[in-house]
Amino acid sequence: MPPQRVVLRWSAYEHEHIERGSDWFWALGIVAISAALTSILFHDVLFAVLILIAATVLGMLANAPPDLMRFEISDRGIRVGDTMHRFEEVISFWVEEEGHERPLLLVDTTKFMAPNLIIPLENIDPHVVRTYLRAHTDEVPMKEPVAHKILEFFGL
C-alpha cells in the first residue's frame, strides 16, 4: 500500500463552548424535578429516575469544555481525530459558509453510527477544502441536522 499523502490538516474545537450561569442549571433542575414528580404521579418511577439521570448527565456535559480535535483530508479520505472516513464511505459533502461564525464541512457517509459529519473549518480556507473534495466525491447542498443544532444549543 502506498503511503498516505496528507493534503490538508487543521485543528478546531468540536463545538463552541457556551458558559452557562447558575440560572440555567437551576432551570434544568426545576424542569427535571417537575417532570420526574409528574412521572411518579402517573406511577412510572423508572421513567422519573431516567429523567433525573438524563438531566444530571446533560448538566455535566454542558459544563465540560469541548475537546480540541484534529482533522485531516488525505488521498484516502477524511480523518476526524483517530477515525478515518474513507472516500468509498463518503456519499457527498457540502461546505456551509452562511449563517455560522465559522464555516462548516458537512459530510454524508454510509456509516451506521456516524452518518453525518459536521466538521468546523477553522484556520483553513473553505475554498481549498471544497476544491479538493470535488475531485473525490459529489458536492450536494445540505443543511446542518436539526438534532445537531439542538445539541449545540445545550452546549454539547
C-alpha positions in Angstrom: 0.0 0.0 0.0 1.5 3.4 -1.0 2.0 5.9 1.8 -0.9 8.3 2.6 -0.4 11.8 1.4 -2.0 14.4 3.7 -3.3 17.3 1.7 -5.0 19.4 4.4 -4.6 19.3 8.2 -6.1 21.6 10.9 -7.4 21.6 14.5 -10.6 23.0 15.8 -12.9 22.6 18.8 -15.7 20.2 18.5 -18.3 22.9 19.2 -18.5 26.4 20.6 -18.5 26.3 24.4 -21.2 28.4 25.9 -20.7 29.3 29.6 -23.9 28.5 31.5 -24.8 30.6 34.5 -26.3 29.2 37.7 -29.8 30.3 36.5 -29.5 27.7 33.6 -28.6 24.9 36.0 -31.4 25.9 38.3 -33.9 25.9 35.4 -32.6 22.5 34.3 -33.1 21.1 37.8 -36.6 22.6 38.3 -37.7 21.2 34.9 -36.2 17.8 35.6 -37.7 17.5 39.1 -41.1 18.7 37.9 -41.1 16.1 35.1 -39.9 13.4 37.5 -42.6 14.2 40.0 -45.2 14.2 37.2 -43.9 10.8 36.1 -44.2 9.5 39.7 -47.8 10.8 39.9 -48.5 8.6 36.8 -47.0 5.6 38.6 -43.9 5.5 36.4 -41.0 5.6 38.8 -38.5 4.1 36.4 -39.1 7.0 33.9 -38.7 9.5 36.8 -35.3 8.0 37.6 -34.4 8.1 33.9 -35.3 11.8 33.7 -33.2 12.7 36.7 -30.2 10.8 35.3 -30.6 12.4 31.9 -30.7 15.9 33.5 -27.6 15.2 35.6 -25.7 14.0 32.5 -26.9 17.0 30.5 -25.7 19.3 33.2 -22.3 17.7 33.4 -21.9 17.7 29.6 -23.0 21.3 29.3 -20.4 22.3 31.9 -17.5 20.5 30.3 -15.3 22.4 27.7 -15.1 20.9 24.2 -12.1 18.9 23.0 -9.7 20.1 20.5 -10.0 17.8 17.5 -7.5 17.1 14.7 -8.9 16.9 11.2 -7.1 15.7 8.0 -8.1 15.3 4.4 -5.8 13.0 2.5 -5.7 10.8 -0.5 -7.6 8.1 1.4 -10.3 10.1 3.0 -11.3 12.4 5.9 -9.8 11.8 9.3 -11.6 13.1 12.4 -9.5 12.5 15.5 -8.4 8.9 15.2 -11.3 7.8 12.9 -10.7 7.6 9.2 -13.7 8.0 6.8 -12.5 6.6 3.5 -13.8 8.2 0.3 -15.5 4.9 -0.5 -17.8 5.6 2.5 -18.4 9.2 1.7 -21.6 9.8 -0.2 -21.4 13.6 -0.6 -20.2 16.8 1.1 -21.1 20.5 1.4 -19.3 23.5 2.7 -21.7 25.7 4.6 -20.4 29.2 4.9 -23.5 31.3 5.6 -25.3 31.6 8.9 -22.4 30.5 11.1 -19.5 32.2 12.8 -17.1 29.7 11.2 -17.6 27.6 8.0 -18.7 24.0 8.4 -17.9 21.0 6.3 -21.0 18.7 6.2 -20.2 15.2 5.1 -22.8 12.4 4.4 -21.4 8.9 4.9 -22.6 5.3 4.7 -21.5 4.6 8.3 -24.3 3.4 10.5 -23.3 5.1 13.8 -21.9 8.3 12.2 -23.9 9.0 9.0 -23.4 12.8 9.1 -20.2 14.6 10.0 -20.2 18.2 10.9 -16.6 19.5 10.8 -15.7 23.1 11.7 -13.4 24.7 9.2 -11.3 26.9 11.4 -7.9 28.3 10.3 -8.3 26.8 6.8 -9.7 28.2 3.6 -13.1 26.6 2.8 -12.5 27.1 -0.9 -9.4 24.9 -0.8 -11.3 22.2 1.0 -14.2 22.4 -1.5 -11.8 22.2 -4.5 -10.0 19.2 -3.2 -13.1 17.3 -2.2 -14.8 17.9 -5.5 -12.2 15.7 -7.1 -13.0 12.8 -4.8 -16.8 12.9 -4.1 -20.0 14.7 -5.0 -20.9 18.2 -3.8 -24.6 18.2 -2.8 -26.3 21.1 -1.0 -27.3 20.0 2.6 -28.1 21.7 5.8 -26.8 21.1 9.4 -29.1 18.5 11.0 -31.7 19.8 13.5 -30.5 17.4 16.2 -27.0 18.9 15.9 -28.4 22.4 16.3 -30.4 21.3 19.4 -27.3 19.7 20.9 -25.3 22.9 20.1 -28.0 24.9 21.9 -27.4 22.9 25.0 -23.7 23.3 24.6 -23.0 19.7 23.9 
